[in-house]
Amino acid sequence: MSVMSESPVTSTGRPDFRSEAKDLHADLVTLRRDLHRNPEVGLDLPRTQQAVLEALDGLDLEISTGKALSSVVAVLRGAAPGPTVLLRGDMDALPIVEEVDLEYRSVNDAMHACGHDLHTAGLVGAARLLAAHRDSVAGSVVFMFQPGEEGYNGAHHMIEEGVLEASGELPEAAYALHVGPGERGLFMTKPGPVLASANNFKVTLTGRGGHASTPASALDPVPAVAELVLALQALVTRRVDVNDPAVLTVTQLGGSEANNVIPDRAWLGGTLRTFSRPTLDLVETELRRLVAGVAAAHGLGAEVEFVREYPVTVNDADVTERVADLIRAEFGEERHLRVPEAHMGSEDFSHVLERVPGSYVFLGCRPDGVPPGSTYPHSAKVAFDDAVLADHAALMAFLAWEHVGKG
């Protein structure tokens, strides 16, 4: 990637990161499309990790890699002492076969269907922007390149390996940005809870198998599992306050592998999303009680596995208001939207925000010609416009500068 020289400051007294980011845009697009073409899933992303290391090569950064996962942590030390700020970008893809006709379409059975390729390239851009101003930085910036956000708890693993102490002290603020199929170039913020907790469950009912032609001689768990699917939906609608909502979705069912066999066991699995600990506690308690009751009514054994995976993502109110002010000042009033409601999606950056005040920001990047509401993340047909990459990188640099810039 090209090396920049420092540019004049904006009317707000900050460096002109937007102008500088435009000079990086072509390189960031090249990086993003390379990552999109070669996606990797989970905690082990060796090719992605190497691409990030190569993109950061030549910058005055302290770089380390993970032990249990293919993470990259880069620390920019300013010319003067000061606080630490953390910027995060996730790097992993999803096990989805891409159906979008792109020249840089995925070459394997995975897909960047949630935009993490843009997150990675955008964070590289922020690192380059801030490194060019190292002499005017008072403090440290930690760049957190994270694998395993999509269900592998990568943020938790990186915290265990010391990412929050990478500079020698805990960050005073932490930021992440997530792209989505909203209006291209529109930044969206929300103070307080912004994404739900993610919790997984699996219920196994055990009976006595037999021949499908003689169910009376068996103890069939399949009808009871079917009963549970409907009962669990009713549980949420009847036991949870609509002002503190929960979403429970059964996504998996299993029983016999043959159509003439009553299985010994049948099972279901799914996810529960909530915005508060009391509602999470209530639904888990009631789920276990309901399973035990249905199993007893059918004379079956029951086992419940319930995993509290990601906590609620909560944006610090004061930090998020400062983010909104910065967006309006540097990008214009029309580029900012305050989101009125939280989303039932989840995010393991929540582990960072439990320990460090910060904010999780959204950026729309729906391509031209795609109608609003017609495309969704985690879909084989979703597409993201990398025209936003320069502004993505610039915003991340602006956010860090608020804490470590000497002006």
Number of C-alpha atoms within 10 A of each C-alpha: 16 8 13 15 8 16 13 12 12 14 10 11 11 16 24 19 26 20 15 22 25 16 15 21 21 17 15 27 21 15 22 23 20 17 27 24 20 21 27 25 21 20 23 17 20 12 14 25 21 13 16 20 18 11 19 18 12 11 16 17 18 13 17 14 16 19 10 13 20 23 29 21 22 23 22 22 22 24 15 14 12 16 17 28 28 27 23 24 25 28 31 33 27 24 19 18 18 22 14 14 10 11 8 15 19 23 13 14 14 21 31 32 26 23 27 28 30 31 25 27 31 32 29 21 29 28 27 26 27 28 23 19 19 21 14 18 25 21 22 28 30 27 24 24 27 28 31 27 25 21 15 17 20 25 26 20 20 26 15 11 17 14 28 23 13 24 22 11 12 17 24 14 22 28 25 20 26 19 29 22 24 21 16 20 22 18 28 23 23 25 24 17 19 25 25 26 26 24 20 18 19 17 20 22 26 20 21 15 18 18 14 16 10 10 14 10 12 16 19 25 27 22 10 20 24 14 11 22 17 11 15 19 14 13 16 21 14 10 12 17 11 10 6 11 17 22 16 20 16 18 10 11 17 14 19 14 9 9 9 11 16 25 23 19 22 23 22 20 19 17 19 23 27 26 24 16 12 10 19 21 12 13 22 18 11 16 21 16 12 16 23 17 14 19 22 13 10 15 16 21 16 21 15 18 11 18 14 15 16 24 24 27 27 24 26 21 16 13 17 21 17 14 25 21 14 18 23 16 15 19 17 11 12 11 18 21 17 12 14 11 12 16 15 18 14 23 22 25 27 26 19 22 21 15 15 19 19 28 31 26 22 22 24 19 23 27 18 10 6 12 12 12 9 10 18 17 16 16 18 19 16 23 25 24 19 25 17 21 27 25 23 27 32 27 26 25 27 24 24 23 22 15 20 24 24 18 13
